[in-house]
Amino acid sequence: MLDLKNVRKQYANFSLECSMQVKRGSITGLIGANGAGKTSIFKASLGLIHTDSGEIRMMGKTPQQLTNEEWEKIGVVLSDATFPNILTAEDVGAILKKMYHRFDKADFEEKCRTFAIPMNKKMKEMSTGMKAKLKILMAMSHQAEILILDEPTSGLDVMAREGILDALRAYMEQEERAILISSHISGDLENLCDDLYLIDQGKIRLHEDTDVLLDQYGILKVTESEFAALDKQYILAYCKEDFGYRCLTDQKQYYMENMPQIVIEKGTIDEVMKTMLKGSSRKGVSL
Ligand SMILES: Nc1ncnc2c1ncn2[C@@H]1O[C@H](COP(=O)(O)OP(=O)(O)OP(=O)(O)O)[C@@H](O)[C@H]1O
């Protein structure tokens, strides 16, 4: 559905180098710290920024080759793009109806009610959460085949976030759809996505099925002497801690069977990220 191959973009102090895939029928998550390059990937995928090299294919075409009809099949949330803030949700609905053949007004209004978005309040008078929800509903309002959602849950409280995640799951009930979503709230992605990409300083550091990540990845917490004796063949990254070393493995079972004395914690996304990112920093060393 969306394919990025060796895409490169050089800014003065930042270099993006990325390959990734979003498949039909799946939700792909992109996770990374502030400034890691998430928005740049979203903008490149939509042809909104020029890239220096590499291939980008959205539904088999470059962004420039997409027809208006094909653009209608893409629903987008970008943090710095929205309608003028003097418009109300009702005005937005009227505009979307003109823009998209497949805009479903009744469904849009129903969802606005469900998510407590007032129809007649100007966007500039709405809360941050209301505006965030409205942007997601806009992206979902025209039966798009792929949703490109850059930090859509940012600014939402727990209940609103859960509601939106449920709406995204319901959106995926129709086959052949796909979602690319970024978030810095790893719990959101852990519970929603089929596969995850971890990006750091413009590079994809890890790509894994979420189930595999949660089942097979683990964090080994070892003392200095345990670390010295550790069989490191399945250690992906490690970093120094006060107690010794924190090591990331994608073969938790191997260490549980062969070194039962070692403390092994579940590989939550936060733990995996922390170890991968620290492992490349001054404090630790990547293998
Ligand atoms: N137009 C630009 N000119 C120069 N540098 C840019 C430009 N746009 C982005 N950058 C740089 O590219 C890097 C990645 O930015 P990007 O917005 O893609 O990160 P991000 O992961 O989305 O961050 P955040 O989570 O804070 O939104 C940053 O260092 C940013 O300063």
The ligand as an SDF file (V2000), in Angstrom:
LIG
                    3D

 31 33  0  0  0  0  0  0  0  0999 V2000
   12.3050   22.3000    6.7030 N   0  0  0  0  0  0  0  0  0  0  0  0
   13.2820   21.8730    7.5080 C   0  0  0  0  0  0  0  0  0  0  0  0
   14.5050   22.4380    7.4630 N   0  0  0  0  0  0  0  0  0  0  0  0
   15.5160   21.9950    8.2440 C   0  0  0  0  0  0  0  0  0  0  0  0
   15.3880   20.9860    9.1330 N   0  0  0  0  0  0  0  0  0  0  0  0
   14.1880   20.3860    9.2270 C   0  0  0  0  0  0  0  0  0  0  0  0
   13.0820   20.7920    8.4310 C   0  0  0  0  0  0  0  0  0  0  0  0
   12.0280   19.9980    8.7310 N   0  0  0  0  0  0  0  0  0  0  0  0
   12.4630   19.1380    9.6930 C   0  0  0  0  0  0  0  0  0  0  0  0
   13.7550   19.3810    9.9860 N   0  0  0  0  0  0  0  0  0  0  0  0
   14.5760   18.6590   10.9650 C   0  0  0  0  0  0  0  0  0  0  0  0
   14.4310   17.2720   10.7510 O   0  0  0  0  0  0  0  0  0  0  0  0
   14.4820   16.5890   11.9810 C   0  0  0  0  0  0  0  0  0  0  0  0
   13.3030   15.6420   12.0840 C   0  0  0  0  0  0  0  0  0  0  0  0
   12.1150   16.3930   12.2260 O   0  0  0  0  0  0  0  0  0  0  0  0
   10.6890   15.7020   12.2100 P   0  0  0  0  0  0  0  0  0  0  0  0
    9.6670   16.7880   12.3510 O   0  0  0  0  0  0  0  0  0  0  0  0
   10.5980   14.7970   11.0600 O   0  0  0  0  0  0  0  0  0  0  0  0
   10.7700   14.8200   13.5550 O   0  0  0  0  0  0  0  0  0  0  0  0
    9.6160   14.1480   14.3920 P   0  0  0  0  0  0  0  0  0  0  0  0
   10.1080   12.7820   14.7470 O   0  0  0  0  0  0  0  0  0  0  0  0
    8.3140   14.2290   13.6990 O   0  0  0  0  0  0  0  0  0  0  0  0
    9.6010   15.0490   15.6930 O   0  0  0  0  0  0  0  0  0  0  0  0
    8.3830   15.4640   16.6980 P   0  0  0  0  0  0  0  0  0  0  0  0
    8.0010   14.2010   17.4350 O   0  0  0  0  0  0  0  0  0  0  0  0
    9.0380   16.4600   17.5980 O   0  0  0  0  0  0  0  0  0  0  0  0
    7.2860   16.0200   15.8730 O   0  0  0  0  0  0  0  0  0  0  0  0
   14.5560   17.6170   13.0790 C   0  0  0  0  0  0  0  0  0  0  0  0
   15.9040   17.7510   13.4770 O   0  0  0  0  0  0  0  0  0  0  0  0
   14.0770   18.8840   12.3850 C   0  0  0  0  0  0  0  0  0  0  0  0
   14.6850   20.0220   12.9420 O   0  0  0  0  0  0  0  0  0  0  0  0
  1  2  1  0
  2  3  1  0
  2  7  2  0
  3  4  2  0
  4  5  1  0
  5  6  2  0
  6  7  1  0
  6 10  1  0
  7  8  1  0
  8  9  2  0
  9 10  1  0
 10 11  1  0
 11 12  1  0
 11 30  1  0
 12 13  1  0
 13 14  1  0
 13 28  1  0
 14 15  1  0
 15 16  1  0
 16 17  2  0
 16 18  1  0
 16 19  1  0
 19 20  1  0
 20 21  2  0
 20 22  1  0
 20 23  1  0
 23 24  1  0
 24 25  2  0
 24 26  1  0
 24 27  1  0
 28 29  1  0
 28 30  1  0
 30 31  1  0
M  END
$$$$
